[in-house]
């Protein structure tokens, strides 16, 4: 069964605690997971940022909205309990409890209208159709911006010269922590007669080992023959490690070959290259920065 959206968690949550007992966050999550028949894989799925589990995030927002409507309360930290109003809702046996339903309670209306310039009817309509929590909306928007930026990066790279691409490759490897100085890292870049090797970079700042680089500013897929040629060049240098970087993609045969040889060869395609450039600020700059904060529960603990 697919992970339910946060609004779908509201009514089952209320029914779950309708006996009037006190329930911890873990109790709620485990019981709801059983109700929705979620697998271990589904329970381990993370938000795009990788910092929080999707189901836990959705249950948290379901609890938060029910609290704002006065249907449940927290008698102590990490514990929730249904209120008399919540019991009344359960006794009414509604078909669904969602954001639109919660607008029947004045406290929730006040909560939603605080610092909001959106007309309440429009807000209800927009929230009815969304299945995402605020964090999911924010992270999905970030992923969309990131994806579009990655595409722009690849277009920009393809418009540059092959020499600049080789420079760019060494630059982003340096940003990732490889090599020492730019001069040392770019040894042999752009020289001919290297047998398929475009450059050499130190694996670490001490130069304990070196990594050989091949950079291909291509639009067509890189096949097995190109990888074999690179591996042959590595063996000619008695090298053990290599990185093959392209602006395009690799064929299945190329990937399989690289995975099954003794020489360690890492294949980086255009999508991964653009992602790494974004992560390590190569060719991009910060346009805006947003900090998401949450309540510091320890601050409000009274001794």
VEXKOL-203637 format. One record per atom (N, C-alpha, C): residue number from 1; atom name; x, y, z. Coordinates in steps of 0.001 Angstrom, whole numbers, plus 500000, padded with zeros to 6 digits. Example, Ala and Ser with C-alpha at 12.3 -4.5 7.8 and 13.67 -1.06 7.14 Angstrom:
2
1:N:513190:494310:507800
1:CA:512300:495500:507800
1:C:513200:496700:507800
2:N:512850:497750:507080
2:CA:513670:498940:507140
2:C:512900:500030:507870
This chain:
303
1:N:500847:498808:500000
1:CA:500000:500000:500000
1:C:500883:501243:500000
2:N:500492:502252:499216
2:CA:501269:503492:499148
2:C:501195:504248:500465
3:N:502208:505049:500728
3:CA:502230:505874:501936
3:C:501079:506879:501860
4:N:500212:506942:502861
4:CA:499072:507868:502816
4:C:499537:509312:502965
5:N:498782:510251:502366
5:CA:499092:511661:502565
5:C:498707:512049:503987
6:N:499173:513215:504436
6:CA:499005:513563:505846
6:C:497543:513767:506231
7:N:496703:514201:505290
7:CA:495287:514393:505615
7:C:494580:513051:505810
8:N:495024:512037:505084
8:CA:494435:510702:505230
8:C:494778:510069:506573
9:N:495788:510612:507242
9:CA:496191:510079:508554
9:C:495328:510631:509688
10:N:494604:511710:509445
10:CA:493916:512411:510528
10:C:492833:511575:511205
11:N:491885:511052:510432
11:CA:490780:510299:511031
11:C:491250:508996:511674
12:N:492103:508196:511006
12:CA:492612:506984:511671
12:C:493350:507302:512964
13:N:494045:508428:513003
13:CA:494771:508815:514210
13:C:493785:509097:515347
14:N:492728:509833:515042
14:CA:491726:510140:516065
14:C:491066:508865:516580
15:N:490721:507973:515677
15:CA:490097:506714:516082
15:C:491048:505883:516940
16:N:492316:505967:516627
16:CA:493329:505185:517326
16:C:493438:505580:518794
17:N:493273:506875:519079
17:CA:493447:507348:520459
17:C:492108:507663:521128
18:N:491021:507180:520523
18:CA:489674:507490:521032
18:C:489363:506830:522362
19:N:490259:505972:522869
19:CA:490019:505353:524181
19:C:490398:506282:525321
20:N:490954:507473:524964
20:CA:491287:508461:525985
20:C:492661:508285:526602
21:N:493413:507296:526146
21:CA:494739:507060:526696
21:C:495779:508029:526159
22:N:496959:507974:526759
22:CA:498072:508809:526306
22:C:498988:507961:525427
23:N:499363:508535:524275
23:CA:500147:507798:523293
23:C:501412:508567:522918
24:N:502509:507833:522822
24:CA:503760:508454:522391
24:C:503804:508524:520867
25:N:504742:509312:520363
25:CA:504888:509457:518913
25:C:505166:508112:518266
26:N:506050:507325:518862
26:CA:506371:506009:518301
26:C:505163:505079:518302
27:N:504362:505136:519363
27:CA:503145:504312:519436
27:C:502226:504637:518264
28:N:502038:505923:518034
28:CA:501141:506381:516966
28:C:501661:505937:515604
29:N:502925:506173:515367
29:CA:503504:505822:514068
29:C:503405:504318:513810
30:N:503754:503520:514795
30:CA:503723:502066:514619
30:C:502299:501556:514379
31:N:501352:502095:515123
31:CA:499960:501651:514973
31:C:499394:502079:513622
32:N:499655:503311:513217
32:CA:499170:503778:511918
32:C:499823:503005:510774
33:N:501090:502667:510936
33:CA:501782:501879:509912
33:C:501091:500532:509740
34:N:500635:499970:510848
34:CA:499904:498710:510777
34:C:498549:498871:510112
35:N:497864:499962:510442
35:CA:496545:500227:509851
35:C:496651:500385:508332
36:N:497682:501088:507880
36:CA:497860:501325:506447
36:C:498665:500212:505763
37:N:499048:499194:506550
37:CA:499790:498041:506008
37:C:501038:498470:505226
38:N:501822:499327:505838
38:CA:503034:499827:505192
38:C:504191:498850:505373
39:N:504962:498664:504330
39:CA:506110:497772:504384
39:C:507300:498487:505028
40:N:508323:497724:505390
40:CA:509535:498325:505956
40:C:510176:499281:504965
41:N:510112:498928:503682
41:CA:510680:499793:502652
41:C:509940:501121:502584
42:N:508615:501076:502659
42:CA:507824:502306:502625
42:C:508086:503159:503866
43:N:508236:502501:505003
43:CA:508489:503229:506248
43:C:509867:503876:506265
44:N:510786:503365:505460
44:CA:512146:503911:505426
44:C:512340:504965:504345
45:N:511320:505204:503520
45:CA:511438:506201:502459
45:C:511620:507595:503052
46:N:512536:508362:502451
46:CA:512895:509682:502970
46:C:512413:510801:502069
47:N:512288:511989:502641
47:CA:512026:513186:501865
47:C:513217:513435:500945
48:N:513058:514257:499892
48:CA:514164:514510:498956
48:C:515466:514915:499632
49:N:515374:515624:500745
49:CA:516590:516060:501440
49:C:517298:514914:502143
50:N:516588:513802:502351
50:CA:517168:512657:503040
50:C:517284:512835:504538
51:N:516638:513852:505074
51:CA:516796:514157:506502
51:C:515654:513656:507371
52:N:514546:513275:506757
52:CA:513404:512831:507550
52:C:512594:511807:506767
53:N:512031:510852:507487
53:CA:511203:509843:506842
53:C:509859:510448:506442
54:N:509386:510077:505251
54:CA:508158:510651:504704
54:C:506965:510365:505609
55:N:506795:509114:506022
55:CA:505630:508771:506831
55:C:505653:509499:508163
56:N:506810:509570:508804
56:CA:506922:510275:510081
56:C:506565:511747:509910
57:N:507008:512353:508826
57:CA:506702:513753:508550
57:C:505203:513966:508383
58:N:504561:513047:507683
58:CA:503122:513196:507433
58:C:502295:512987:508697
59:N:502708:512029:509519
59:CA:502008:511818:510792
59:C:502179:513037:511689
60:N:503360:513625:511680
60:CA:503628:514803:512508
60:C:502725:515962:512105
61:N:502539:516162:510805
61:CA:501677:517255:510363
61:C:500204:516959:510627
62:N:499817:515710:510550
62:CA:498435:515345:510896
62:C:498172:515691:512358
63:N:499116:515334:513235
63:CA:498984:515657:514661
63:C:498942:517161:514880
64:N:499805:517880:514195
64:CA:499881:519322:514368
64:C:498558:519996:514015
65:N:497969:519606:512891
65:CA:496717:520233:512460
65:C:495563:519857:513393
66:N:495545:518615:513872
66:CA:494499:518197:514802
66:C:494613:518942:516127
67:N:495851:519225:516538
67:CA:496058:520019:517751
67:C:495507:521424:517568
68:N:495808:522041:516427
68:CA:495360:523410:516170
68:C:493839:523505:516138
69:N:493181:522407:515787
69:CA:491716:522389:515760
69:C:491129:522015:517116
70:N:491981:521718:518087
70:CA:491512:521378:519424
70:C:490990:519961:519552
71:N:491383:519077:518634
71:CA:490892:517698:518680
71:C:491802:516783:519490
72:N:493030:517192:519677
72:CA:493926:516450:520558
72:C:494856:517430:521263
73:N:495504:516965:522303
73:CA:496382:517813:523104
73:C:497634:517039:523497
74:N:498631:517754:523981
74:CA:499865:517129:524463
74:C:500004:517394:525953
75:N:499607:516437:526779
75:CA:499722:516627:528238
75:C:501173:516725:528695
76:N:502082:516138:527934
76:CA:503509:516261:528204
76:C:504274:516021:526913
77:N:505552:516334:526951
77:CA:506355:516275:525744
77:C:506354:514882:525118
78:N:506123:514847:523784
78:CA:506167:513598:523045
78:C:504969:512698:523247
79:N:503916:513224:523878
79:CA:502724:512421:524166
79:C:501482:513177:523720
80:N:500509:512480:523117
80:CA:499249:513118:522730
80:C:498075:512371:523349
81:N:496971:513099:523457
81:CA:495743:512549:524037
81:C:494562:513226:523363
82:N:493513:512478:523120
82:CA:492343:513052:522474
82:C:491594:513953:523451
83:N:490982:515018:522937
83:CA:490200:515935:523762
83:C:488723:515568:523671
84:N:487909:516236:524478
84:CA:486463:515977:524422
84:C:485918:516352:523040
85:N:486475:517397:522441
85:CA:486048:517777:521092
85:C:486430:516692:520093
86:N:487622:516149:520269
86:CA:488044:515072:519395
86:C:487145:513856:519520
87:N:486743:513529:520759
87:CA:485824:512408:520976
87:C:484494:512665:520301
88:N:484068:513942:520308
88:CA:482812:514303:519648
88:C:482904:514074:518143
89:N:484054:514404:517579
89:CA:484246:514191:516143
89:C:484180:512703:515818
90:N:484863:511876:516614
90:CA:484861:510436:516376
90:C:483450:509867:516484
91:N:482678:510361:517464
91:CA:481311:509859:517664
91:C:480394:510214:516501
92:N:480724:511299:515796
92:CA:479939:511698:514617
92:C:480183:510776:513433
93:N:481251:509982:513506
93:CA:481631:509027:512451
93:C:481709:509679:511076
94:N:482528:510725:510931
94:CA:482670:511355:509615
94:C:483361:510416:508625
95:N:483085:510622:507358
95:CA:483716:509806:506321
95:C:485193:510157:506198
96:N:485489:511447:506388
96:CA:486865:511916:506261
96:C:487079:513120:507164
97:N:488284:513250:507678
97:CA:488696:514450:508409
97:C:489910:514994:507669
98:N:489758:516184:507130
98:CA:490853:516815:506395
98:C:490886:518301:506725
99:N:491694:519051:505997
99:CA:491826:520476:506283
99:C:490486:521200:506122
100:N:489749:520854:505092
100:CA:488440:521485:504881
100:C:487525:521218:506067
101:N:487541:519998:506577
101:CA:486713:519641:507727
101:C:487114:520448:508956
102:N:488406:520652:509161
102:CA:488893:521343:510353
102:C:488519:522821:510381
103:N:488139:523365:509243
103:CA:487738:524773:509212
103:C:486429:525039:509960
104:N:485754:524011:510399
104:CA:484527:524205:511170
104:C:484844:524649:512603
105:N:486143:524578:512991
105:CA:486549:524969:514328
105:C:487251:526322:514291
106:N:486786:527250:515117
106:CA:487281:528628:515076
106:C:488777:528726:515353
107:N:489279:527894:516252
107:CA:490714:527938:516571
107:C:491562:527602:515345
108:N:491060:526666:514548
108:CA:491812:526285:513355
108:C:491758:527392:512307
109:N:490610:528012:512171
109:CA:490475:529133:511233
109:C:491428:530255:511611
110:N:491496:530551:512901
110:CA:492400:531605:513371
110:C:493852:531230:513101
111:N:494179:529975:513342
111:CA:495529:529479:513090
111:C:495898:529614:511615
112:N:495000:529242:510737
112:CA:495289:529268:509309
112:C:495328:530682:508741
113:N:494574:531568:509365
113:CA:494523:532935:508841
113:C:495618:533836:509387
114:N:496315:533372:510413
114:CA:497395:534163:510984
114:C:498502:534367:509957
115:N:498848:535635:509745
115:CA:499901:536001:508802
115:C:499626:535490:507395
116:N:498347:535320:507058
116:CA:498002:534845:505717
116:C:497171:535882:505002
117:N:497548:536174:503789
117:CA:496808:537142:502980
117:C:495935:536433:501967
118:N:495900:535089:502037
118:CA:495104:534321:501089
118:C:493661:534262:501566
119:N:492712:534470:500672
119:CA:491297:534358:501010
119:C:491018:532938:501495
120:N:490269:532804:502577
120:CA:490079:531498:503194
120:C:489442:530490:502247
121:N:488499:530915:501410
121:CA:487859:529980:500488
121:C:488855:529447:499472
122:N:489763:530312:499011
122:CA:490784:529883:498062
122:C:491777:528944:498743
123:N:492061:529246:500003
123:CA:493012:528417:500733
123:C:492451:527027:500947
124:N:491164:526948:501317
124:CA:490535:525646:501508
124:C:490606:524834:500229
125:N:490290:525489:499112
125:CA:490292:524799:497826
125:C:491675:524271:497490
126:N:492708:525096:497709
126:CA:494065:524679:497370
126:C:494547:523561:498283
127:N:494173:523620:499562
127:CA:494620:522600:500498
127:C:493867:521287:500314
128:N:492648:521360:499775
128:CA:491890:520148:499536
128:C:492578:519242:498518
129:N:493210:519850:497524
129:CA:493762:519067:496424
129:C:495212:518649:496677
130:N:495854:519227:497684
130:CA:497250:518854:497921
130:C:497348:517658:498844
131:N:498322:516795:498576
131:CA:498566:515640:499428
131:C:499907:515760:500115
132:N:500569:516891:499952
132:CA:501923:517065:500458
132:C:501933:517916:501722
133:N:502871:517604:502605
133:CA:503077:518433:503782
133:C:503876:519665:503356
134:N:503925:520694:504182
134:CA:504716:521887:503824
134:C:506171:521566:503500
135:N:506799:520650:504257
135:CA:508181:520287:503956
135:C:508304:519634:502587
136:N:507325:518777:502266
136:CA:507374:518105:500976
136:C:507219:519107:499839
137:N:506312:520060:500003
137:CA:506113:521089:498973
137:C:507399:521876:498766
138:N:508030:522257:499884
138:CA:509265:523035:499812
138:C:510380:522230:499157
139:N:510523:520976:499564
139:CA:511610:520168:499026
139:C:511375:519781:497569
140:N:510120:519542:497198
140:CA:509823:519230:495804
140:C:510096:520443:494914
141:N:509776:521635:495433
141:CA:510063:522858:494682
141:C:511572:523024:494515
142:N:512309:522724:495585
142:CA:513772:522806:495520
142:C:514325:521814:494507
143:N:513772:520595:494489
143:CA:514218:519596:493538
143:C:513946:520031:492105
144:N:512807:520689:491886
144:CA:512458:521165:490548
144:C:513439:522248:490098
145:N:513737:523176:490996
145:CA:514701:524238:490674
145:C:516069:523634:490395
146:N:516454:522665:491211
146:CA:517756:522014:491046
146:C:517835:521283:489708
147:N:516752:520588:489341
147:CA:516725:519850:488083
147:C:516852:520788:486885
148:N:516140:521898:486936
148:CA:516210:522869:485849
148:C:517598:523501:485768
149:N:518204:523755:486933
149:CA:519552:524315:486962
149:C:520551:523327:486365
150:N:520387:522046:486674
150:CA:521279:521023:486135
150:C:521204:520987:484614
151:N:520000:521098:484082
151:CA:519839:521121:482629
151:C:520526:522341:482020
152:N:520370:523484:482666
152:CA:521021:524706:482184
152:C:522542:524561:482207
153:N:523058:523924:483251
153:CA:524498:523713:483362
153:C:525034:522883:482195
154:N:524327:521801:481872
154:CA:524779:520935:480792
154:C:524746:521654:479448
155:N:523719:522448:479225
155:CA:523644:523232:477986
155:C:524816:524201:477909
156:N:525124:524830:479037
156:CA:526228:525790:479091
156:C:527558:525091:478839
157:N:527762:523928:479432
157:CA:529005:523179:479264
157:C:529204:522792:477803
158:N:528131:522348:477169
158:CA:528215:521925:475771
158:C:528534:523079:474824
159:N:528269:524298:475278
159:CA:528566:525465:474441
159:C:530021:525916:474602
160:N:530716:525342:475583
160:CA:532119:525711:475835
160:C:533063:524801:475055
161:N:534321:525165:475032
161:CA:535325:524386:474303
161:C:535691:523121:475079
162:N:536229:522111:474367
162:CA:536689:520895:475055
162:C:537766:521211:476087
163:N:538625:522182:475797
163:CA:539684:522562:476735
163:C:539098:523106:478033
164:N:538056:523920:477908
164:CA:537420:524474:479106
164:C:536757:523360:479917
165:N:536186:522381:479218
165:CA:535542:521273:479917
165:C:536560:520495:480748
166:N:537746:520269:480194
166:CA:538795:519578:480939
166:C:539188:520382:482174
167:N:539263:521689:482014
167:CA:539572:522563:483155
167:C:538476:522445:484206
168:N:537222:522461:483753
168:CA:536070:522390:484660
168:C:536092:521090:485460
169:N:536409:519988:484788
169:CA:536437:518681:485447
169:C:537429:518668:486602
170:N:538626:519173:486362
170:CA:539628:519223:487426
170:C:539177:520165:488538
171:N:538544:521264:488157
171:CA:538084:522248:489145
171:C:537090:521629:490119
172:N:536127:520877:489596
172:CA:535128:520336:490512
172:C:535679:519168:491323
173:N:536669:518431:490788
173:CA:537321:517390:491581
173:C:538114:518006:492735
174:N:538719:519158:492463
174:CA:539408:519880:493532
174:C:538426:520312:494614
175:N:537277:520822:494188
175:CA:536265:521261:495146
175:C:535763:520094:495992
176:N:535816:518884:495436
176:CA:535379:517704:496177
176:C:536431:517239:497178
177:N:537606:517849:497131
177:CA:538634:517520:498110
177:C:539818:516750:497576
178:N:539827:516488:496267
178:CA:540968:515782:495679
178:C:542101:516747:495384
179:N:543313:516202:495297
179:CA:544457:516982:494849
179:C:544959:518002:495835
180:N:545979:518721:495416
180:CA:546544:519791:496235
180:C:546226:521120:495606
181:N:547225:521681:494899
181:CA:547003:522959:494227
181:C:546394:522728:492850
182:N:545865:523802:492287
182:CA:545299:523715:490938
182:C:546367:523306:489929
183:N:547583:523787:490113
183:CA:548677:523460:489209
183:C:549024:521979:489277
184:N:549137:521452:490495
184:CA:549454:520037:490667
184:C:548332:519149:490136
185:N:547100:519554:490425
185:CA:545951:518728:490074
185:C:545784:518611:488567
186:N:546097:519682:487845
186:CA:545858:519686:486418
186:C:546998:519166:485584
187:N:547865:518389:486171
187:CA:549017:517875:485443
187:C:548585:517126:484190
188:N:549218:517484:483061
188:CA:549022:516834:481774
188:C:547667:517122:481139
189:N:546873:518014:481735
189:CA:545601:518349:481106
189:C:545858:518972:479742
190:N:545119:518496:478755
190:CA:545189:519105:477433
190:C:546376:518678:476592
191:N:547276:517828:477112
191:CA:548423:517382:476330
191:C:548041:516183:475473
192:N:548656:516076:474332
192:CA:548364:514964:473437
192:C:549276:513793:473750
193:N:548945:512643:473189
193:CA:549793:511469:473336
193:C:549667:510783:474671
194:N:548545:511023:475383
194:CA:548374:510406:476697
194:C:547585:509106:476620
195:N:547277:508663:475409
195:CA:546594:507379:475268
195:C:545239:507317:475921
196:N:544436:508367:475782
196:CA:543095:508367:476349
196:C:543013:508977:477726
197:N:544093:509538:478231
197:CA:544095:510180:479549
197:C:544163:511692:479369
198:N:543182:512388:479954
198:CA:543142:513841:479832
198:C:543828:514554:480984
199:N:544013:513886:482089
199:CA:544640:514546:483223
199:C:544872:513619:484385
200:N:545612:514120:485344
200:CA:545925:513349:486544
200:C:545635:514239:487747
201:N:545011:513653:488748
201:CA:544732:514409:489968
201:C:545118:513550:491166
202:N:545636:514180:492204
202:CA:546005:513439:493411
202:C:544738:513019:494153
203:N:544770:511795:494695
203:CA:543604:511306:495423
203:C:543403:512073:496722
204:N:544491:512550:497314
204:CA:544404:513328:498541
204:C:545473:514409:498512
205:N:545436:515261:499493
205:CA:546364:516393:499520
205:C:547817:515972:499705
206:N:548049:514762:500224
206:CA:549410:514279:500415
206:C:549951:513593:499162
207:N:549074:513324:498214
207:CA:549523:512695:496985
207:C:549894:511236:497148
208:N:549232:510522:498079
208:CA:549558:509117:498319
208:C:549191:508240:497123
209:N:548247:508683:496318
209:CA:547866:507952:495115
209:C:547341:508959:494108
210:N:547287:508536:492845
210:CA:546801:509438:491805
210:C:545609:508811:491097
211:N:544767:509658:490555
211:CA:543607:509221:489792
211:C:543720:509814:488391
212:N:543554:508974:487399
212:CA:543630:509427:486007
212:C:542235:509795:485517
213:N:542173:510826:484698
213:CA:540893:511397:484292
213:C:540723:511330:482781
214:N:539528:511008:482353
214:CA:539132:511130:480957
214:C:537884:511993:480929
215:N:537875:513048:480138
215:CA:536746:513977:480071
215:C:536229:514044:478642
216:N:534955:513696:478446
216:CA:534354:513698:477123
216:C:533133:514620:477095
217:N:533275:515713:476351
217:CA:532144:516645:476193
217:C:531334:516173:474978
218:N:530514:515156:475225
218:CA:529746:514515:474162
218:C:528256:514744:474343
219:N:527522:514463:473245
219:CA:526067:514460:473311
219:C:525517:513042:473133
220:N:526264:512204:472392
220:CA:525857:510811:472234
220:C:526329:509968:473394
221:N:525723:508795:473565
221:CA:526093:507908:474674
221:C:527521:507383:474510
222:N:528194:507246:475626
222:CA:529545:506672:475634
222:C:529404:505161:475752
223:N:530010:504429:474797
223:CA:529882:502978:474779
223:C:531060:502255:475394
224:N:530982:500945:475380
224:CA:532022:500105:475962
224:C:533394:500329:475320
225:N:533493:500513:473985
225:CA:534823:500691:473379
225:C:535605:501866:473970
226:N:534907:502975:474273
226:CA:535588:504137:474851
226:C:536120:503825:476246
227:N:535334:503070:477016
227:CA:535774:502710:478373
227:C:536944:501735:478297
228:N:536891:500782:477352
228:CA:537987:499840:477181
228:C:539286:500566:476814
229:N:539182:501548:475955
229:CA:540355:502329:475559
229:C:540948:503055:476768
230:N:540081:503609:477594
230:CA:540543:504317:478793
230:C:541225:503348:479759
231:N:540630:502172:479937
231:CA:541205:501164:480831
231:C:542566:500720:480309
232:N:542670:500584:478992
232:CA:543949:500210:478407
232:C:545016:501262:478676
233:N:544608:502536:478598
233:CA:545540:503625:478887
233:C:545969:503596:480352
234:N:545050:503256:481237
234:CA:545374:503156:482663
234:C:546394:502042:482901
235:N:546159:500915:482265
235:CA:547068:499791:482432
235:C:548454:500125:481888
236:N:548487:500926:480808
236:CA:549774:501355:480256
236:C:550543:502233:481221
237:N:549825:502913:482110
237:CA:550452:503762:483122
237:C:550607:503038:484468
238:N:550206:501750:484485
238:CA:550179:500972:485729
238:C:549331:501657:486792
239:N:548269:502279:486315
239:CA:547349:502999:487207
239:C:546246:502073:487680
240:N:545776:502290:488887
240:CA:544746:501442:489478
240:C:543370:502100:489518
241:N:543350:503421:489334
241:CA:542084:504149:489487
241:C:541903:505179:488378
242:N:540661:505306:487945
242:CA:540364:506294:486923
242:C:538940:506808:487040
243:N:538734:508025:486544
243:CA:537404:508623:486516
243:C:537110:509027:485080
244:N:536011:508502:484551
244:CA:535591:508852:483201
244:C:534362:509747:483331
245:N:534478:510960:482818
245:CA:533410:511947:482980
245:C:532906:512379:481610
246:N:531604:512379:481434
246:CA:531012:512816:480179
246:C:529798:513702:480438
247:N:529472:514516:479449
247:CA:528274:515354:479550
247:C:527035:514590:479109
248:N:527215:513394:478568
248:CA:526076:512625:478058
248:C:525747:511468:479002
249:N:525569:510274:478447
249:CA:525210:509097:479236
249:C:526119:507936:478840
250:N:525967:506820:479536
250:CA:526721:505611:479230
250:C:525758:504506:478808
251:N:526191:503690:477885
251:CA:525380:502545:477495
251:C:525428:501502:478614
252:N:524468:500591:478594
252:CA:524426:499520:479588
252:C:525692:498671:479511
253:N:526173:498427:478297
253:CA:527382:497627:478116
253:C:528592:498306:478751
254:N:528672:499627:478620
254:CA:529789:500374:479204
254:C:529764:500276:480731
255:N:528571:500417:481314
255:CA:528439:500345:482766
255:C:528788:498953:483287
256:N:528281:497928:482587
256:CA:528553:496551:483006
256:C:530041:496243:482939
257:N:530687:496691:481881
257:CA:532123:496466:481724
257:C:532906:497121:482869
258:N:532574:498377:483184
258:CA:533282:499102:484245
258:C:533087:498447:485604
259:N:531934:497820:485810
259:CA:531639:497185:487101
259:C:532359:495856:487290
260:N:532790:495245:486186
260:CA:533318:493885:486273
260:C:534798:493759:485942
261:N:535526:494856:486002
261:CA:536973:494801:485768
261:C:537712:495047:487074
262:N:538951:494612:487128
262:CA:539748:494780:488344
262:C:540124:496242:488574
263:N:540414:496962:487485
263:CA:540760:498382:487615
263:C:539534:499161:488071
264:N:539713:500017:489062
264:CA:538599:500796:489584
264:C:538350:502004:488688
265:N:537224:501979:487964
265:CA:536863:503087:487080
265:C:535476:503593:487459
266:N:535394:504851:487803
266:CA:534121:505476:488158
266:C:533595:506223:486945
267:N:532348:505950:486600
267:CA:531712:506620:485463
267:C:530775:507710:485976
268:N:530992:508924:485524
268:CA:530139:510054:485913
268:C:529474:510599:484653
269:N:528147:510486:484581
269:CA:527440:510996:483404
269:C:527054:512459:483595
270:N:526407:513024:482580
270:CA:526089:514448:482625
270:C:525193:514835:483786
271:N:524198:514003:484077
271:CA:523276:514305:485170
271:C:524003:514347:486507
272:N:524866:513352:486728
272:CA:525606:513309:488000
272:C:526627:514438:488069
273:N:527263:514731:486934
273:CA:528233:515823:486883
273:C:527574:517137:487282
274:N:526410:517426:486692
274:CA:525707:518668:487006
274:C:525320:518711:488482
275:N:524893:517571:489016
275:CA:524530:517512:490430
275:C:525707:517791:491342
276:N:526857:517230:491000
276:CA:528062:517465:491796
276:C:528514:518922:491698
277:N:528385:519510:490514
277:CA:528748:520915:490351
277:C:527875:521810:491229
278:N:526590:521470:491310
278:CA:525674:522241:492165
278:C:526034:522053:493629
279:N:526304:520803:494017
279:CA:526624:520504:495418
279:C:527891:521207:495890
280:N:528878:521322:494984
280:CA:530176:521879:495368
280:C:530422:523277:494793
281:N:529333:523927:494367
281:CA:529389:525334:493937
281:C:530414:525582:492827
282:N:530360:524771:491800
282:CA:531210:524967:490626
282:C:530342:525474:489482
283:N:530596:526696:489044
283:CA:529814:527264:487961
283:C:528449:527755:488367
284:N:528154:527760:489664
284:CA:526868:528257:490167
284:C:527125:529170:491364
285:N:526153:529993:491670
285:CA:526242:530862:492844
285:C:524899:530871:493551
286:N:524899:531240:494805
286:CA:523677:531243:495615
286:C:522819:532442:495231
287:N:521580:532161:494810
287:CA:520644:533229:494462
287:C:519806:533628:495678
288:N:519459:532647:496500
288:CA:518675:532916:497710
288:C:518877:531751:498667
289:N:518710:532018:499960
289:CA:518878:530984:500976
289:C:517716:531046:501957
290:N:517114:529877:502229
290:CA:515984:529808:503149
290:C:516311:528841:504284
291:N:516050:529255:505501
291:CA:516308:528416:506672
291:C:514976:527976:507260
292:N:514774:526668:507366
292:CA:513555:526133:507953
292:C:513823:525831:509422
293:N:513052:526432:510294
293:CA:513244:526243:511732
293:C:512070:525500:512353
294:N:512300:524939:513538
294:CA:511252:524253:514277
294:C:511343:524642:515743
295:N:510309:524326:516473
295:CA:510272:524647:517896
295:C:511368:523881:518643
296:N:512058:524568:519526
296:CA:513040:523943:520404
296:C:512315:523580:521698
297:N:511876:522324:521759
297:CA:511067:521886:522908
297:C:511812:522007:524221
298:N:513126:521793:524202
298:CA:513889:521880:525445
298:C:513854:523298:526030
299:N:513747:524304:525161
299:CA:513738:525679:525626
299:C:512534:525956:526534
300:N:511427:525277:526237
300:CA:510187:525547:526971
300:C:509966:524608:528152
301:N:510959:523763:528407
301:CA:510861:522907:529574
301:C:511076:523727:530849
302:N:510131:523657:531769
302:CA:510242:524391:533036
302:C:510717:523458:534127
303:N:511734:523904:534858
303:CA:512284:523083:535931
303:C:511392:523141:537182
